[in-house]
Amino acid sequence: MRSDVLIVPHHGSRTSSSAVLLEAVDPRIAVFQAGYRNRFGHPAPDVVARYLDRGISTRSTPDCGAWSWPSDGPAGGICERDRARRYWHESPAYHR
């Protein structure tokens, strides 16, 4: 079941992503698909910490937008917000 990229189960809820799953898949990057400011608080902070504690890099759709990677490996992955930045994505300091 090894994979470089893992789409995190159930948006990163507290009951997802057991240690057994993470050991079996052993991903380099985990992608959390969740709605911005969703009412369930996904991804759960303790679940994100579980990934980070294992040295797994994380991406989340609320922060990144869509994340895509080339077929030769996830190291070249890019967030859509970085690839096609809009003026409203800039920090407030930029607009002074």
N, C-alpha and C positions, 0 to 999 in steps of 0.2 A: 504493500500500500504506500510505499514511499512516493513523495511528491515534493517538488520545489515550492509549489504554491498550494495553500489550503484556503478554500472559501469557508470561513468559519461557520459551523452549524448554528442554526436558529438565531442569527443576528448577534451572537455573542452573549446569549442569555446566561444566567448563573448556572444553569444545569447543562450547558453545552461544553464541549471540548474537554473531556476527561483526560487525565494523565495517560490512560491506556491509548486513547486516540492519538494524542500528540506523539507518543513513543512509536506508534505504528506508522504514522505518516511522516514524522520528522521533517516538517516543512522548514524552508528558509524564510518564507514570507507568508503571513496570514492576512487575509482580506476580510474585514468586517463590513457586511452590507447592512446598513441600518439607516432609517430616516433621521434627518436632522431634528434634534430636540424631540425625539419620539417619546411617547408617554411611558414607555417601559424602561427607559434609561439604557437601552442597548447601545453599544456593548457595555456589559457590566464591568466596572473598574477592576474587580478581582479577577475576572476572566482575562482582561487585557494584561494584567500583571502576570498571570500564569504563562502567557506567551512570552512576554518580555523577560521573565526570569529564566526561561529556557534559551534565551538568545535569539528568539524568532522576531524578525522585523515585522512591523504591522502597518497596515494601511486601513483607512476607514472611509466609506463613501461620504459621510458628512464633512470630513476634513479635506478629502482628495477629489471628490467627484468620482467619475469612472477612473479606474486604474487599469492600464493595459500593459502588456509585456510582449516582447518579441518571442518567436517560437524557439529561438536558440537559448533562452533562459531569462529568468525574472530580473537579473541584475540590471537590465536595460529598461525596466518598467518605468512608466511615467504617469503622474496624475494629470487628468484632463484639465484641472484648474491651473496647473503649471504650464501645460502645453498651449492652452488657448486662454490665457489670462484676460479677464474683462476689467474695465476700469473700476467696477464696484468691488472687485476682489482685492484691490490695493489697500494697504493700511491707511488709517485716517491721517497719519503724518505725511503721507504722500500728497495729499490734497491741499496742503498749506500754501 
